Amino acid sequence: MELVHTSTAAGITTLTLDSPANRNALSTALMTELLDALATALTDASVRAVVLTHTGSVFCAGADLKETQQVTSGTGRLPAETMSDLLAAIWEFPKPVVARVGGPARAGGLGLIAAADIAVCTPEATFAFTEVRLGVIPAVISATVLPRLAPRAAAELYLTGDVFDGARAAEIGLVTAAVPAGELDAAVARYCDSLVRGGPLALAGTKQILRRTPAGSIRADLADLAARSAGYFKSEEGREGVAAYREKRPAGWIPQ
């Protein structure tokens, strides 16, 4: 049974989690399929951005606890260990990733949302870091979640495990925006339309800047950034972008 469906149109690949029996929990099988789908999207030059969405009413229930219990009672790799590979793949993915969250997310599901570059949810969507209530810790997801969240909010929500809604998720930085359910698809489409207008190499380079660790001094930092800027202005893509702007025409990389 296919747990992740892939479709591509107008430069956007949509990856749909489809494991309703366990509320799209992050089983090893689902995560392996998602990693494979990301690898395919990475090598396809026609793909300019990726949308991560879901079937059913739940975005993602977190790690598959049934599989986790089976592994902890025997041998094998925990789903949380495979999750580290998945979160790294999304975080480092050179093409923009947009999370479309139309329902609840828990624990590891929040790690997926935080790993995406842009995330849009409904106000009714609920979220919770439930780990402490299971006697475990939100360790793996912290790599993607903590850079997004305000520190006080992270401490409160990590330690209490309390449920919060889409409006709070937007307020603390877990998601980009919370929009009415009837406007969710349109909001995602607007973001995707904007993303495909950026140069593919420029988008990848911009993602690197968003993730980079600044140099030790302001002058060293500026020297590094100036060198990066010059390289992009001199690149074939940069020259095409400037020419298209001056000639008042769409750049050659924009999907027709």
C-alpha positions in Angstrom: 0.0 0.0 0.0 1.4 3.4 -1.0 1.7 5.7 2.0 2.9 8.8 0.2 1.3 9.9 -3.0 3.2 12.1 -5.5 1.9 14.5 -8.1 3.6 17.2 -10.1 2.1 20.2 -12.0 3.3 23.6 -12.9 6.7 23.1 -11.2 5.2 22.0 -7.9 5.4 18.5 -6.5 2.8 17.6 -3.9 3.6 14.9 -1.5 0.5 13.6 0.3 0.7 11.5 3.5 -1.9 8.8 3.2 -1.9 6.5 6.2 -5.3 7.2 7.9 -5.3 4.0 9.8 -2.7 5.5 12.2 -3.4 9.1 11.6 -0.5 9.6 9.3 1.9 8.6 12.0 5.6 8.5 11.1 6.2 4.8 10.6 9.5 3.6 9.1 7.6 2.7 6.0 6.0 6.1 5.5 9.2 8.0 6.2 11.1 5.8 3.8 8.6 6.5 1.1 8.7 10.2 1.9 12.5 10.2 1.7 12.4 8.5 -1.7 9.9 11.0 -3.0 12.0 13.9 -1.8 15.1 12.3 -3.6 13.1 12.1 -6.8 11.9 15.7 -6.5 15.5 16.8 -5.9 16.8 15.4 -9.1 13.9 16.5 -11.3 14.8 19.9 -12.7 11.2 20.7 -13.5 10.3 20.6 -9.8 10.7 24.1 -8.3 9.1 23.6 -4.9 7.4 20.8 -2.8 4.2 20.9 -0.9 3.7 18.5 2.0 0.1 17.7 2.7 -2.1 14.9 4.0 -5.3 12.9 3.5 -7.9 12.7 6.3 -8.5 15.0 9.2 -5.1 14.6 10.9 -1.8 16.0 9.5 0.5 13.8 11.5 0.2 12.1 14.8 3.9 11.9 15.4 6.1 8.8 15.6 4.4 5.5 15.2 4.1 4.4 18.8 2.9 0.8 17.9 6.1 0.3 15.9 8.1 2.0 18.6 6.8 -0.4 21.2 7.6 -3.4 19.1 11.2 -2.2 18.5 11.8 -1.4 22.2 10.6 -4.8 23.1 13.0 -6.4 20.6 15.7 -5.2 18.2 15.8 -2.8 15.3 15.9 0.9 14.5 13.4 3.2 16.3 11.1 5.3 14.1 12.6 8.4 16.0 16.0 7.4 14.6 14.7 7.4 11.0 12.9 10.6 11.7 16.3 12.3 12.1 17.1 11.4 8.5 13.8 12.7 7.3 14.0 16.0 9.2 17.5 16.6 7.9 16.4 15.9 4.4 13.6 18.4 4.5 15.7 21.1 6.4 18.6 20.8 3.9 16.4 20.4 0.8 17.6 23.0 -1.7 14.1 23.7 -3.1 11.4 25.4 -1.0 9.1 23.2 1.0 5.6 24.3 2.0 3.6 22.4 4.7 -0.1 22.4 4.2 -1.6 21.6 7.6 -5.4 21.0 7.5 -5.6 19.2 10.8 -4.0 18.2 14.1 -0.3 17.6 14.5 1.5 16.1 17.5 5.1 15.5 18.5 7.1 14.4 15.5 4.5 16.0 13.2 5.5 19.3 14.5 9.1 18.5 13.6 8.0 18.1 10.0 6.1 21.4 10.0 9.1 23.2 11.5 11.5 21.7 8.9 9.5 23.2 6.1 10.4 26.7 4.9 6.7 27.9 4.9 3.8 26.3 6.8 0.2 27.2 6.5 -2.5 25.9 8.8 -6.1 26.5 9.8 -7.0 28.2 13.0 -8.8 25.0 14.2 -5.7 22.8 13.7 -4.3 21.8 17.0 -0.8 21.1 18.1 1.0 19.6 21.1 4.5 18.5 22.1 3.2 15.4 23.9 6.5 13.7 24.6 6.8 14.5 28.3 3.4 13.0 28.9 4.7 9.7 27.5 7.8 9.8 29.7 10.1 10.7 26.8 11.6 14.0 25.5 11.2 16.0 22.3 14.8 15.4 21.3 15.0 14.8 17.6 12.4 17.4 16.6 14.2 20.1 18.5 16.7 20.4 15.7 14.0 22.0 13.5 11.5 23.2 16.1 13.7 25.3 18.4 15.1 27.6 15.7 11.5 28.5 14.9 9.9 29.0 18.3 10.2 31.9 20.7 12.2 30.6 23.7 9.5 31.2 26.4 6.8 29.5 24.2 9.2 26.6 23.6 9.7 26.1 27.4 6.0 26.4 28.2 4.8 24.0 25.5 7.6 21.5 25.7 7.2 21.2 29.5 3.5 21.2 29.8 2.5 19.2 26.7 -0.6 21.4 26.4 -2.6 21.6 23.2 -2.6 24.9 21.3 -4.4 26.1 18.2 -3.4 27.4 14.8 -3.5 31.1 15.9 -1.0 30.4 18.7 1.2 28.3 16.3 1.4 31.4 14.0 2.1 33.7 17.0 5.1 31.7 18.2 6.6 31.0 14.8 5.8 27.3 14.4 3.8 28.1 11.2 3.9 31.0 8.8 0.2 31.8 8.8 -3.2 30.5 10.0 -6.0 31.0 7.5 -9.7 29.9 7.4 -10.1 26.3 6.3 -11.9 27.4 3.1 -8.8 29.5 2.1 -6.1 27.0 3.0 -5.5 25.7 -0.6 -5.6 29.2 -2.1 -3.0 30.4 0.5 -0.7 27.5 -0.3 -1.2 28.2 -4.1 -0.2 31.9 -3.6 3.0 30.9 -1.8 3.8 28.4 -4.6 3.1 31.0 -7.3 5.5 33.3 -5.6 8.2 30.6 -5.1 8.4 29.6 -8.7 9.1 33.2 -9.7 12.5 32.9 -7.9 15.5 31.6 -9.7 16.2 27.9 -8.8 19.8 28.5 -7.8 18.9 31.8 -6.1 16.3 30.0 -4.0 18.8 27.3 -3.0 21.4 30.0 -2.1 18.9 32.0 -0.1 18.0 28.9 1.9 21.7 28.5 2.7 21.8 32.0 4.0 18.8 31.4 6.2 20.5 28.3 7.7 24.1 29.6 7.8 26.1 30.4 11.0 27.5 33.9 10.8 31.2 34.4 10.7 33.0 35.5 13.9 33.1 39.3 13.1 30.9 41.7 11.2 33.7 42.3 8.6 34.3 38.6 8.0 30.5 38.1 7.8 30.1 40.9 5.3 33.0 39.7 3.2 31.5 36.2 3.0 28.1 37.6 2.1 29.5 40.0 -0.5 31.4 37.2 -2.2 28.2 35.1 -2.4 26.2 38.1 -3.8 28.8 38.8 -6.5 28.8 35.1 -7.5 25.0 35.2 -8.1 25.1 38.5 -9.9 27.7 37.1 -12.3 26.0 33.7 -12.8 24.0 32.9 -15.9 20.8 32.8 -13.8 21.6 36.2 -12.3 22.3 37.8 -15.6 19.1 36.4 -17.0 17.1 37.7 -14.0 18.5 41.2 -14.3 17.9 41.2 -18.1 14.3 40.0 -17.7 13.7 42.8 -15.2 15.1 45.5 -17.4 13.3 44.1 -20.5 10.0 43.8 -18.5 9.5 40.1 -19.3 9.2 36.9 -17.3 12.5 35.3 -16.5 13.3 32.1 -18.4 13.0 29.9 -15.4 9.3 30.7 -14.6 7.1 27.7 -15.5 4.8 28.4 -18.4 
